[in-house]
Amino acid sequence: MVSTQKKVDRPWLMRTYSGHSSAKASNTLYRTNLAKGQTGLSVAFDLPTQTGYDADNPLSRGEVGKVGVPISNIEDMDQLFDQIPLDKMNTAMTINATAPWLLSMYIGLAQRRGIDPKELSGTTQNDIIKEYLSRGTYIYPPGPSMRLIADTINYTVKHVPKWNPTNICSYHLQEAGATPVQELAYALCASMAVLDRVKATGEIAPSDFPQVVERISFFVNAGIRFVEECCKLRAFGEMWDELTLTRYKVEDPKLRRFRYGVQVNSLGLTEPQPENNVQRIVLEMLAVVLSKNARARAIQLPAWNEAMGLPRPGISSGPCVYSR
């Protein structure tokens, strides 16, 4: 007898973008959230960590723990993930210029705990191009920065195969003034620059290059222009599929999937009368869920008080909800 039972999708991963004050305080927040049903972690790092400064550096004064957690060494990383099983956790790290360094400490911590790096899963944002275009937390010139990204991709594809080594982030482009069309264009150009750089290293065999393409993911903005945003998400998926087939000869459609997460436009949210944010968030997210054949793998919905700060005890913010 043939079974007609429909295959059930795995539950979505749920996590909040958070980190504050210290590794110990952030660990307490993480374990509290995990105990309440959160199933993954999304780590926010403070500005000194993002730009490569230790917490005790004079240039870090006034910024330590302000917009994320400070991490200066592997002991801080150990404290941040205390009592958290790394081999069972999906960890996203919003980090760019220092992504190779933070990821190396995460891998080193796993090895210290006897965990095979092949069991680690998660994402490093690691998109230095958008730092130059829109945000500014770059450290090195573009050439050396791209070499670090390529080195990270080459290493993880071979040794940490479940990890997404680069998350092309067009989100900040729109917050810096780009239109949805410009956001799409810049993001696809950035992805080509990264893939071309990896290919040029010659470290990945041509037969294995589709696995590199598979590990590239995107982080997209969903603004208030409802119709335009809906069309943008559909076009993103179709253009990525065409690009990876024609330019990089990826024959397997599964490896050409446009893997992306979306956050609604936080810059448009307001601290005064924050109840208005709920309607804005719903409208912006509606453009995502109505985009047929362009379903987001991840949705990040700020709560009404997003303009006040990242989640911490006493300041509740919205969840990041991710599908596997």
C-alpha positions in Angstrom: 0.0 0.0 0.0 1.4 3.4 -1.0 1.5 5.9 1.8 -0.2 9.2 1.1 1.1 10.9 4.2 2.4 14.4 3.4 5.9 15.2 4.4 6.0 17.6 7.3 8.5 20.5 7.2 10.8 20.7 10.1 10.0 23.4 12.7 11.4 26.9 12.2 14.4 27.9 14.2 13.5 30.7 16.6 16.1 33.2 18.0 16.4 36.8 19.1 19.2 39.1 18.0 20.8 40.0 21.3 24.0 40.6 23.2 24.8 43.3 25.8 27.0 44.4 28.7 29.3 41.4 29.1 29.8 37.8 28.0 28.4 36.5 31.4 25.3 38.7 31.2 24.6 37.8 27.6 25.0 34.1 28.5 22.4 34.4 31.2 20.1 36.0 28.7 20.7 33.3 26.1 20.1 30.4 28.5 17.0 32.1 29.8 15.6 32.5 26.3 16.6 28.9 25.3 14.8 27.6 28.5 11.7 29.4 27.3 11.6 27.7 23.9 14.1 29.7 21.8 15.9 27.2 19.6 18.9 29.1 18.2 21.2 32.1 18.9 21.8 35.3 17.0 24.7 37.1 18.6 25.1 40.9 18.5 28.7 42.1 19.1 29.6 45.6 20.4 31.3 48.2 18.2 34.9 47.6 19.6 34.5 43.8 18.8 33.2 44.6 15.3 36.2 46.8 14.6 38.9 44.7 16.2 39.6 46.4 19.5 39.8 44.8 23.0 37.4 46.0 25.6 40.3 47.5 27.6 41.6 49.6 24.7 41.3 53.3 25.3 39.6 53.7 21.9 36.8 51.4 23.2 35.9 53.7 26.0 32.2 54.4 26.1 31.3 51.7 23.6 32.0 48.4 25.5 28.8 46.3 25.6 26.7 49.2 24.3 25.2 47.7 21.1 26.2 44.1 21.7 28.5 41.8 23.7 32.2 42.5 23.9 34.5 39.5 23.0 38.2 40.0 23.3 39.5 36.4 23.5 38.5 32.7 23.5 37.9 32.9 27.3 35.2 35.5 26.6 33.8 33.2 23.9 33.8 30.3 26.4 31.8 32.4 28.9 29.4 33.6 26.3 28.5 30.0 25.4 28.8 28.5 28.9 26.5 25.5 29.3 25.3 25.8 25.7 26.0 22.7 23.5 27.6 24.1 20.3 27.1 20.9 18.3 23.3 21.2 18.9 23.0 25.0 18.4 22.5 27.0 15.2 24.4 30.3 15.9 24.2 33.4 13.8 27.0 36.0 14.3 26.4 39.5 13.0 30.0 40.3 12.4 31.9 41.5 9.3 35.5 42.8 9.4 36.4 40.5 12.3 34.3 37.5 11.2 37.3 35.2 10.5 38.7 35.9 13.9 35.3 35.4 15.8 34.6 32.2 13.8 38.1 30.9 14.5 37.4 31.3 18.2 34.0 29.6 17.9 35.7 26.7 16.2 38.5 26.6 18.7 36.0 26.6 21.5 34.2 23.7 20.0 37.5 21.7 19.6 38.4 22.5 23.2 35.1 20.9 24.2 35.8 17.9 22.0 33.3 18.8 19.3 34.1 18.1 15.7 33.8 21.4 13.7 31.9 19.4 11.0 29.0 19.4 13.5 28.8 23.2 13.9 26.0 25.0 12.1 25.4 28.7 11.8 26.2 31.9 9.9 28.7 34.7 9.9 27.6 37.9 8.1 31.1 38.5 6.8 30.1 41.0 4.1 32.8 43.6 3.9 31.5 45.2 0.7 28.4 46.5 2.3 30.5 47.9 5.1 32.3 50.1 2.6 29.0 51.0 0.9 26.7 51.7 3.8 27.9 51.0 7.3 31.5 51.7 7.9 32.9 49.0 10.4 35.6 47.9 8.0 39.2 47.6 9.1 41.4 46.6 6.2 41.5 47.9 2.6 39.1 46.1 0.2 41.7 43.8 -1.3 42.9 42.2 2.0 39.3 42.2 3.3 38.2 40.2 0.3 41.1 37.8 0.7 40.0 37.1 4.3 36.5 36.4 3.1 37.7 34.0 0.4 40.0 32.3 2.9 37.1 31.9 5.3 34.9 30.4 2.6 37.6 28.0 1.4 38.2 26.8 4.9 34.6 26.3 6.0 33.6 24.5 2.8 36.2 21.9 3.5 36.2 21.7 7.3 32.9 23.3 8.6 30.5 22.3 5.8 27.3 23.2 7.7 28.4 26.8 8.2 27.3 29.7 6.1 30.6 31.6 5.8 29.2 34.7 4.1 25.8 36.3 4.4 25.5 39.0 1.7 23.8 41.8 3.5 21.7 44.2 1.4 19.7 45.3 4.4 21.9 48.2 5.3 22.1 49.4 1.8 18.4 50.4 1.8 18.8 52.0 5.3 21.6 54.0 3.8 19.3 55.4 1.0 19.3 52.7 -1.7 16.0 52.0 -3.5 14.8 48.4 -3.5 16.1 48.1 -7.1 19.5 49.4 -6.1 19.5 47.1 -3.1 19.0 44.1 -5.3 21.6 45.2 -7.9 24.3 45.9 -5.3 23.7 42.6 -3.5 24.0 40.5 -6.6 27.2 42.4 -7.6 28.6 41.8 -4.2 27.8 38.1 -4.4 29.5 37.8 -7.8 32.6 39.6 -6.4 32.9 37.2 -3.5 32.3 34.1 -5.7 34.7 35.3 -8.4 37.4 35.9 -5.7 36.9 32.4 -4.3 37.1 30.9 -7.7 40.3 32.8 -8.5 42.1 31.3 -5.5 42.0 27.9 -7.2 41.7 26.2 -3.8 38.2 24.8 -4.6 38.0 22.1 -7.3 35.6 23.1 -10.1 33.5 20.0 -9.2 33.2 21.3 -5.6 32.4 24.9 -6.5 28.6 24.3 -6.4 29.0 23.7 -2.7 30.5 27.1 -2.3 27.5 28.6 -4.1 25.1 26.6 -1.9 26.7 28.1 1.3 26.1 31.8 0.2 23.1 33.3 1.9 21.5 36.8 1.9 20.0 39.2 4.4 17.4 41.5 2.7 15.5 44.6 3.7 11.7 44.8 3.5 10.6 48.4 3.5 7.3 50.2 3.3 7.0 50.2 -0.5 4.7 47.2 -0.5 4.3 46.4 -4.2 7.9 47.2 -5.0 9.2 45.0 -2.2 7.0 42.1 -3.2 8.3 42.3 -6.7 11.9 42.7 -5.5 11.9 39.4 -3.6 10.5 37.5 -6.5 13.1 39.0 -8.8 15.9 38.3 -6.3 15.2 34.6 -6.4 14.8 34.4 -10.2 17.9 36.4 -10.9 20.0 34.4 -8.4 18.9 31.2 -10.0 19.8 32.4 -13.5 23.1 33.9 -12.3 24.3 30.7 -10.6 23.2 28.6 -13.6 24.8 30.7 -16.3 27.8 32.2 -14.7 28.8 29.4 -12.3 27.4 26.4 -14.1 25.5 25.0 -11.0 23.3 22.4 -12.5 21.6 21.1 -9.3 18.5 23.4 -8.7 18.8 22.7 -4.9 22.2 24.3 -4.8 20.9 27.3 -6.7 18.2 28.1 -4.1 18.1 31.7 -3.1 18.7 31.3 0.7 17.8 34.5 2.4 16.5 36.1 5.5 14.5 39.3 5.8 14.3 42.1 8.4 11.7 44.8 8.1 13.1 48.3 7.8 14.0 49.3 11.4 15.0 52.8 10.4 11.4 53.6 9.7 10.3 52.6 13.3 9.8 55.3 15.9 10.3 55.6 19.7 7.5 58.1 20.3 4.1 56.4 20.0 5.8 53.0 19.3 2.4 51.3 18.9 2.5 52.7 15.3 5.4 50.4 14.6 3.2 47.3 14.8 1.2 48.3 11.7 4.4 49.2 9.8 6.0 45.9 10.6 2.9 43.9 9.5 2.7 45.8 6.2 6.4 45.4 5.4 6.3 41.7 6.3 3.2 41.1 4.2 5.2 41.8 1.1 7.5 38.9 2.1 4.8 36.3 2.8 2.9 37.1 -0.3 5.9 36.7 -2.6 5.1 33.4 -4.2 8.1 31.2 -5.0 10.3 33.5 -3.0 9.6 32.3 0.5 12.0 33.7 3.1 14.0 31.1 5.0 14.2 33.6 7.9 12.1 36.5 9.0 13.2 39.1 11.6 10.4 41.1 13.1 11.3 43.9 15.5 8.7 44.5 18.2 7.0 47.8 19.0 9.9 49.1 21.1 12.7 48.2 18.7 13.8 51.9 18.5 14.7 51.7 22.2 17.4 49.0 21.9 18.3 45.4 21.5 16.7 42.7 23.7 17.9 42.6 27.3 16.1 42.2 30.6 13.6 45.0 30.9 13.7 45.8 27.2 11.8 43.3 25.1 12.4 43.3 21.4 11.1 41.2 18.5 12.1 37.7 17.5 14.2 36.5 14.7 12.4 33.5 13.3 14.3 31.2 11.0 13.4 28.1 9.1 16.0 25.4 8.8 
